[in-house]
C-alpha cells in the first residue's frame, strides 16, 4: 500500500509469503521504519534494485524519515562464504549463466576461491571427486541446472561408491 501511494503511475505487485514469519520473542519490539530489500544476482533483479534505489527509495525516505536500507550480500557471495566456512578452497565448474553469481562471489571474496573451469559437467564432478580423494577434503563441483545435474550423476555415483566426500 505504501509503494502504491508513493508511485501512483506504476503498477506495484507483491507476492504472498510462502511461510509465516516466526513470532517475535517476548520483550523484543519491532523496529519502526526498517525496510529490507532482498534480491538475487540475476540481471533483472540487479536492474530492479537500481530502479528501486534511484526512484523508490528517495520517496520512501521522504515519507518515512526513520526508514533505513541495509546492504545485503548477493546470493553468490553468500554461497561462497558458506563454502569457505566449510574449508572449500577450490571449485570445479562449467561456465554457464546459472553459475555466474558464484563466479562473482568467488572473485569478490576476501580470500578468493580458486575456480577450475572444465569442458563438461561430468568432468567437473569427477575432478571434484579426485580432488577429495587426493586432499581428503570435500570436493565441490558446480554445474548448471537441468542437464548439467544429470551429467554429474556418474560422478555422484562414483563418489558414493568410493566413500569420497563430494558436493555438487
C-alpha positions, 0 to 999 in steps of 0.5 A, spaced: 500 500 500 505 504 501 509 503 494 502 504 491 501 511 494 508 513 493 508 511 485 501 512 483 503 511 475 506 504 476 503 498 477 506 495 484 505 487 485 507 483 491 507 476 492 504 472 498 509 469 503 510 462 502 511 461 510 509 465 516 514 469 519 516 466 526 513 470 532 517 475 535 520 473 542 517 476 548 520 483 550 523 484 543 519 490 539 519 491 532 523 496 529 519 502 526 521 504 519 526 498 517 525 496 510 529 490 507 530 489 500 532 482 498 534 480 491 538 475 487 544 476 482 540 475 476 540 481 471 533 483 472 533 483 479 540 487 479 536 492 474 530 492 479 534 494 485 537 500 481 530 502 479 528 501 486 534 505 489 534 511 484 526 512 484 523 508 490 527 509 495 528 517 495 520 517 496 520 512 501 525 516 505 521 522 504 515 519 507 518 515 512 524 519 515 526 513 520 526 508 514 533 505 513 536 500 507 541 495 509 546 492 504 545 485 503 550 480 500 548 477 493 546 470 493 553 468 490 557 471 495 553 468 500 554 461 497 561 462 497 562 464 504 558 458 506 563 454 502 569 457 505 566 456 512 566 449 510 574 449 508 572 449 500 578 452 497 577 450 490 571 449 485 570 445 479 565 448 474 562 449 467 561 456 465 554 457 464 549 463 466 546 459 472 553 459 475 555 466 474 553 469 481 558 464 484 563 466 479 562 473 482 562 471 489 568 467 488 572 473 485 569 478 490 571 474 496 576 476 501 580 470 500 578 468 493 576 461 491 580 458 486 575 456 480 577 450 475 573 451 469 572 444 465 569 442 458 563 438 461 559 437 467 561 430 468 568 432 468 567 437 473 564 432 478 569 427 477 575 432 478 571 434 484 571 427 486 579 426 485 580 432 488 577 429 495 580 423 494 587 426 493 586 432 499 581 428 503 577 434 503 570 435 500 570 436 493 565 441 490 563 441 483 558 446 480 554 445 474 548 448 471 541 446 472 537 441 468 542 437 464 548 439 467 545 435 474 544 429 470 551 429 467 554 429 474 550 423 476 556 418 474 560 422 478 555 422 484 555 415 483 562 414 483 563 418 489 558 414 493 561 408 491 568 410 493 566 413 500 569 420 497 566 426 500 563 430 494 558 436 493 555 438 487 
